[in-house]
Amino acid sequence: MGIALYLFIIVVCCVIIWRASDGFETASQYLGRNLSDGVRGATINAIGSSMPELFTTLWFLFVLEHKDGFSGGIGTTAGSAIFNGMIIPAIVILAVVAYGITKSIRVSKKVILRDGLSLILAEILLILIISGNTLYWWHGALLMGIYAVYVFFMLQTMSKSELEDFGGSVEEDLGNVERRGLRKALVSLDLEALFLGQRPINTLNAWNLILGSVGVMGTACALLVYSCEELGQALGIHTFFVAVVIASAATSVPDTIISYKDAKRGEYDDAVANALGSNIFDICFALGLPLFAFTMLNGPITMSPATIDKVSELWVLLLLLTIVAFLIYYIGDKMGRLKAVLLLGIYVVFTIYILASAYEVEMAQTIGAFLRSLIGV
């Protein structure tokens, strides 16, 4: 009975996060209306859809504290990265095929190279950081600094013509959103109706909408963390493994919805850039900021050998799977059903491995030892 209850609460959290992310997306689209195709997906959309990962890591770290909390945050981020890199592109491909929009999608090689290689470098940096047994404030600062460099580089690569050609239609679309009454808005958690009413969107109320969405997502993520901790105890497994599979999927709901909407509009660069850019934000900022804040307030985090083993093998596996996914994206001119099936298959294998590790299946332990040996842990 307890397991069913916690799973139900997690589903409710998913719905709340989804509804809050709709409001965040509306506001972020307006604020990022002058960003070019691909850049908006990798920055504004990626940051907006990654707020749940940031809040979940904050709650894991500050509620559970030290090694258990940080391992939960790392688990959520890693699982979300796998979900974003495999499930979201696969859903995007299968959705546009099912709707008859196209038989395959074409994503800019520039976007794949820029975001794919940036993601791989960010993962390598994180592996180097977590392979030690102590985490300091400057580790968090370094991760956030890397993200700042990434965003600066992308904004610098936007050409003047891209800045002039983009926008306009987004502002018009957002200004004509059908708004519901107050009662219906509260029941359906329609944040656009609550914060904008009948007023057209502008910079001020867009920021108000973003802050409101952030508050709702933060509350839902706190409940999500509590439910994952209790679910882990009910299942007899470490919270880390629940975070990798359950919390990561829950926090990836906004990424999935935003990429799906982009794909239906034919904005395939944004759809894929959102998934990859979200992973970069998760690694550099959703982990970096909580790590920086916690260690500044409470001192360095010392992880146990068991925790180091778990997080190291997970991130080495993530790095290997990211490289495989990058090759799937990059090889060939288009992404069709075959690539979608391959990506889904990778995620299924990953989930089976995590569950086997949680229950200490011998083969999973052997694979884990091999993964750790690759970085000398």
N, C-alpha and C positions, 0 to 999 in steps of 0.2 A: 504493500500500500504506500509506504514511504517513497519508494522508487518512482511509482506512477505520479505521485504528487509533485515531486521535484522535477520530473520530466514535463509535467503540465505547466509548472511555473516557468521553466525554461522556454517553453513554447510561447507563453504569454509575453515573456521578455522579448522574444524575437519579434512579435507583432508590434510591441511598443517601440522597439528600436527601429523597425521598418517605418512606422508612421512618423516618428520623429525625424527620420532621415529624409522623408519626403519634404518636410519643411526646410530642412537644411539644404537640400538640393535646389529647391526653388530660389532661396536666397543666394546660394553660392553661384548659381547660374547667372543671376543678375549681376552680382559683384564681379564675376569673371567673364562678362559678356564680350570684352575686348581682347580675350586671349585666343590665340589661333588654334586650329584643329590639332588635337593630340596633346598640346600643352595644357589646355583646360582640363582634359581628362587626367593628366598625370599630376596636376597640382590641386586646383580648386576641388574637382570631383573626388580625387583621391584622398585629400585631407578630410573633406566632409564625410565621406563614407568610412573613413578609418577612425572617427571619433570613438566608436564603441570599443575598438582595441585599446585606445589610449586610456579610456575610463576603466576598462576591465583590468588592465595592468596596474593602474593606480590603486584600485580597490584590492586586488590580489596582494600588492606589496604592502599597503598601509593597514589592511585588515589582518592578513595572515602573518605579515612581517618577515623580514630576513629571508632565509633560503627558501622556505616553502612558498612565500609570497612571490618572490622573484621567479622561481621556477614555474609557478602558475602563469605569470605574465609571459614568460618566454614560451611556455607551452601554447598559450592562446595565440601569440604572434606567429609562431612557427606553423601551427595548424592552419591559421588563417592564410598564411603565405601559400601553403600547399593548396588550400581551397581556392584562393584567388587565381593562382597560376594554372590550375588544372580544370576545376569545375566551371568557373566563370567563362573562360573562352569556349569551353565545350557547349555550355548552355547558349551562349551567343550564337555559335555556329548552328546548332540544332534548331534554335528558335527561328532564325531567319529562313532556314530551309523549310521548316514546318509551315511557316506563314506564306511560303511561296515567293518571298522577296527576292531571293537569289539562291543558287545552288552551292555557292561558296563565298567566302569573304576575302577581300584583299586588304592587307594591312601594310602601311608604309614600312619599308625596310629601315628607314631612318628612326622611326618610333621604336621598332623592335631592338635595333642596335643600341640606341640611346638608353632606353629604360631597362632592357635586358642586361646589358653589361653593367649598368649602374647598380642593379639589384644584386648581381653576382659579387661585385666588389663590396657592397654593403654587408652581404652575408659573410664574406671572408673576414672582414673587419670584426664583425660580431663574434665569430668563432675564435679569433685571436684574443678577444677581450674575455670571453667566458671560459677559456681553457685554463685560466688561472683560478686560484681558490678565493681571491679577494677582489671585490669590486669597489671602486672609488668614485667620487663625484666627477672627476675629470673624464672617466669613461663615458658617463652620460653626456657631459659637455662635448666630448669628441664626436659622439654619434649625432648629436643635434647639429654640430658644426658641419658634418658631412652632408646633412640634409639641406642646410642653408646653401652650401656650394652647389648642390644638385639643382635646387630651384633657381639660383642665380644663373647657372649655365643655361637652363632651359629658357629663361626669359631673355637672355642675351642672344639666343639662337633664333628668336622670332624676328622675322624680317619686317620692315616698315610696311610693305604691302599687305602682309598678313594682319597687322594691327588695324589697317584702314579698312580691309574688306570684311573683317569679322564683326559681329554684333548687330544691333538693330532689331533683327527678327526675334532674338531671344527676349529683348526688353518688351516688344509688342506682345509676344505670347504670354509672358508673365503678367502683363498688365490686364489681361483678359481672363484670368482664372475665375471659374465659377465658384463663388463662396457660399457656404452653407450657413444656416442659422446657428445661434450660439449653442443651443441644446444639442443639435446634431453634431456640431463641431466638437463639443466636449465628449460625447459618446464615441464618436469615430476618431477622436484625437487628431482632428484636422487643424494643425497648428497654423496653416496659412489663413484660415478663416478667423481663428482666434487673435492672431497678431496683426493681420492686414485688414480684416473686415471688408468693406467695400472700397477701401482706398487703393489707388494704384501703387505698385511697389516702387520704392525709392531707396536711396542708400541708407537712410536712418532706420526705416522699418525693416529693411533687409537684415541689418545688424541685430535688431531686436528679435527678429525671427530666428536668426542663427543662435543667439544666446538662449532663447526659449527652447529650441531644439536640443541644444547641448545639455541644458538642465534636465530635460526629460530623459535623454539617452543616458546621462550619468546616473540617474536614479534607477533606471532599468538595469544598468550594468552592475550596480551594487547588489541588486536582488539576484542577478545572474551569478555573480561570484559566490554569494551565500548558497544558492541552490547547487552549484557545481561542487562546492566543498561538502555539503550534506550528501549529495548523490554519490560522491567518491567513497564516503564512509559507508553508505548503504550497500554499495557494490563490493566493498572490501578492496578497493584499489586506491592508489595515490591520486590526490587532486590533480597533479600534473597531467596524468593521462586523460582525465575527464576534460581538462582545459584544452588539450591538443585536439580532441575530437568534437566535443559538445560545444564548449565555449567559443571555439574558433569558428565553427559553422554559424552559431548564433550571431556573432559579431560581424560576420561576412555578409549578412543579409543586405545591408545598404549597398555594398560593392556590387552584389549580384543584380539588384534592381536597377541601379544607375547604368551599369554596363548593358543590361537588357534593353533599357529605354534608348540608350545611344545607338545600339545595333538596329533597333526597329526604325530609327530615323536615318539609317544608313551611315552613321558616324562611327565606322569601324575602328578608326585610329583611336578615337576617344574611348571606345568600349574596351579595347585591349590595354591602352595606356592607363586607364583607371585601375585595372587589375594589377598591373606591374607597378604603377606609381604608388598604389595603396601599400604594397609590400615594402617599398622603400621607405615610405612614411612610417609604417609599423616598426620596422627595424631601427630606424634612426631616431624617430621622435616618440613613438608610442612606447618604446622601451627606454630611450635616452632621457626623456623628461622625468618620468617617475623615478628612474635610477638616480638622476641628478638631485631631485628634490628630496628623496628619502635619505640619501647618504649625506647631504648637506645638513639635514636635521638630526640624523641618528648616527652618523659615522659610517665607516665602510661596512659592506656586507660580506661576511665570510661564509662561503658555501661548503657544505659537507662533501666528502668524496663521492657519496652516492648521488647527490644532486648534480655534481659536476659531470659524472658519468652519463646521467640521463639527458641533461641539456646538451652536452657535447655531441653525443651520438645522434640526437634529434636534428641538430643544426648541420652536422656533416651530411646526414641523409637529405636534408632540405637542399643543401648546396648541390649535391649530385642530381637530385630531381629537377632543380631549377635549370641546370645546364642541359639536361635532357629536354625539358620543356622549351628552352631557348632554341635548341636545334630543330624541334618540331615546328615552332613558329617560323623560323628563319628559312629552312630548306623548302624550296618550292615557291611559286608565285602566289598561291592561294591556300586558304585553310578551309577544308571541306569536312564531310562526315567521317572520313577515315582518321583524320587528325583529332576530331572530337572524340571518337571512340578510344583512341590511344590515350588521350589526356584523362578520360574517365577511368580507363583501366589502371593508370598510374595511381590515381587517387584511391581506388578500391584496394590495390595492393598496399598502399601506405596505411590505410585504415586497419587492414588485417594485421599488419606488422605492429602497429601501436597497441591494438587489443591483445595480441600475443605477448608483447612486452609487459603489458600491465599485469598479466597473469603468469608471468615468468616462464613462458614456454621455452624449452631448451633451444630450439632453432632460432628464436628471436634473440635470445641471449648471446648466441654465437655470432649472429649478424651484428648485434650491438657492439660486441668486443672488437670485431673487425673494423667497424666504423670509427671507434675510438682510437684504434691503432693507427689510423690514417693521419691523425694529428698528434700522436704520441701521448694520449691521455690514458 
